[in-house]
Amino acid sequence: MSQETEKSEVTAAILIIGDEILSGRTKDKNIGAIADVLTEIGIDLREVRIVPDVMDEIVAAVNALRARYTYLFTSGGIGPTHDDITADSVAKAFGVGIDVDERARAMLLERHRPEDLNEARLRMARIPFGADLIANPISKAPGFRIGNVHVMAGVPQIMNAMLDEIRPTLTSNAPVISETIEAGAIPEGNFAGALGTLAAAHAGVSIGSYPSMTAEGFRNRIVVRGREAEAVAAARAAIEAMLEPLRS
């Protein structure tokens, strides 16, 4: 169980787009990669959604999430095939037009000969009006940002490269400090009440209890997160003192 007590100023959501993710055919790797970067730079990830390649569902999710959070990061659906409809969906969500962007065409020409820019490949150059491009150093087909929405590829290697491109442009909170207390094989039920009391007393941090099964058997970890080192240290000390009589 965990109790979140921090008040965040810079927040984010992730929207993963694709039937192949929902069917299980493709195993998503992008959620964890984006979450790692956001945690590292101090942006609080608050929600993740996965939607199919259906325009109305993409539009609804984009509009809901971009209104609720500082940033929305999308992944998937910007390739050359008929079911790659993310760019059109985002344009519809913002109420703007979409067409082949000459900047994006120029990027594609860094990889393809002019005669090879067929209709399918040019789909990857269709960008909503008013959007900025996100460079793609790997395959050149760009992502884009419009408002607070960053639209990236679904292929993990390319998504990571795009994320590296936009990372310097992001505003963040102070980075989160995380401390882990090993509770060993002590069952959660033995300290749940006391931990709840401690969480209420240390409202400047978040405290979570995370049990797991390992090769050595049941293990439990208590994690304290916060942005002020003194507050994190004080909570950790209180938890260690609470666990000490239970360890014997």
Long-range contacts (C-beta under 8 A, 24 or more apart in sequence): 1-188, 1-192, 1-208, 1-209, 2-206, 2-207, 2-208, 2-209, 2-210, 2-223, 3-196, 3-199, 3-206, 3-207, 3-208, 4-206, 5-199, 5-202, 5-203, 5-204, 5-205, 5-206, 5-207, 6-44, 6-204, 6-205, 6-206, 6-225, 6-226, 6-227, 8-44, 8-46, 8-173, 9-70, 9-173, 10-42, 10-43, 10-44, 10-70, 10-71, 10-171, 10-172, 10-173, 11-43, 11-44, 11-45, 11-46, 11-68, 11-69, 11-70, 11-71, 12-38, 12-43, 12-44, 12-45, 12-46, 12-69, 12-70, 12-71, 12-72, 12-73, 13-45, 13-46, 13-47, 13-48, 13-49, 13-65, 13-68, 13-69, 13-71, 13-72, 13-73, 14-45, 14-47, 14-48, 14-49, 14-72, 14-73, 14-74, 14-75, 15-48, 15-49, 15-50, 15-51, 15-58, 15-61, 15-62, 15-65, 15-72, 15-73, 15-74, 15-75, 16-48, 16-49, 16-50, 16-51, 16-74, 16-75, 16-76, 16-154, 17-50, 17-51, 17-52, 17-53, 17-58, 17-74, 17-75, 17-76, 17-77, 17-86, 17-154, 18-50, 18-52, 18-53, 18-76, 18-77, 18-154, 19-52, 19-53, 19-83, 21-50, 21-76, 22-50, 22-52, 29-156, 30-75, 30-76, 30-152, 30-154, 30-156, 30-159, 33-156, 33-159, 33-160, 33-163, 34-73, 34-75, 34-159, 34-163, 37-163, 37-167, 39-176, 40-175, 41-167, 41-170, 41-172, 41-175, 42-172, 42-173, 42-174, 42-175, 42-176, 42-227, 43-70, 43-71, 43-170, 43-172, 43-173, 44-173, 44-176, 53-77, 53-83, 53-84, 53-85, 55-85, 55-88, 55-89, 55-92, 58-85, 58-86, 58-89, 58-90, 58-93, 59-89, 59-92, 59-93, 62-89, 62-90, 62-93, 62-149, 63-93, 66-93, 66-147, 66-148, 66-149, 69-148, 70-148, 70-171, 71-148, 71-149, 71-150, 71-170, 72-148, 72-149, 72-150, 73-150, 73-152, 73-163, 74-149, 74-150, 74-151, 74-152, 75-152, 75-153, 75-154, 75-159, 76-153, 76-154, 77-154, 78-124, 78-141, 78-143, 78-151, 78-152, 78-153, 78-154, 79-123, 79-124, 79-141, 79-153, 79-154, 80-120, 80-121, 80-123, 80-124, 81-120, 81-123, 84-123, 86-151, 87-126, 87-127, 87-128, 87-144, 87-151, 88-126, 90-128, 90-146, 90-149, 90-151, 91-128, 91-129, 93-149, 94-128, 94-130, 94-146, 94-147, 94-149, 96-128, 96-129, 96-130, 96-146, 97-128, 97-129, 98-126, 98-127, 98-128, 98-129, 99-126, 99-127, 99-129, 100-125, 100-126, 100-127, 101-125, 101-126, 101-127, 101-131, 101-133, 103-127, 103-133, 103-142, 104-133, 104-141, 104-142, 107-133, 107-135, 107-136, 107-140, 107-141, 107-142, 108-140, 108-141, 110-140, 111-139, 111-140, 134-162, 134-165, 134-166, 135-162, 135-165, 136-161, 136-162, 136-165, 137-161, 137-165, 173-227, 174-227, 175-227, 176-225, 176-226, 176-227, 177-225, 177-226, 177-227, 177-228, 177-229, 177-232, 178-223, 178-224, 178-225, 178-232, 179-223, 179-224, 179-225, 179-232, 179-233, 179-235, 179-236, 180-221, 180-222, 180-223, 180-224, 181-221, 181-222, 181-223, 181-224, 181-236, 181-239, 181-240, 181-243, 182-219, 182-221, 183-209, 183-219, 183-220, 183-221, 183-222, 183-243, 184-219, 184-220, 184-247, 185-217, 185-218, 185-219, 185-220, 186-220, 186-243, 186-246, 186-247, 187-218, 187-220, 188-220, 190-246, 191-242, 191-243, 191-246, 194-242, 195-222, 195-239, 195-242, 198-235, 198-238, 198-239, 198-242, 201-238, 202-231, 202-234, 202-235, 202-238, 204-228, 204-231, 205-231, 205-232, 205-235, 207-235, 207-239
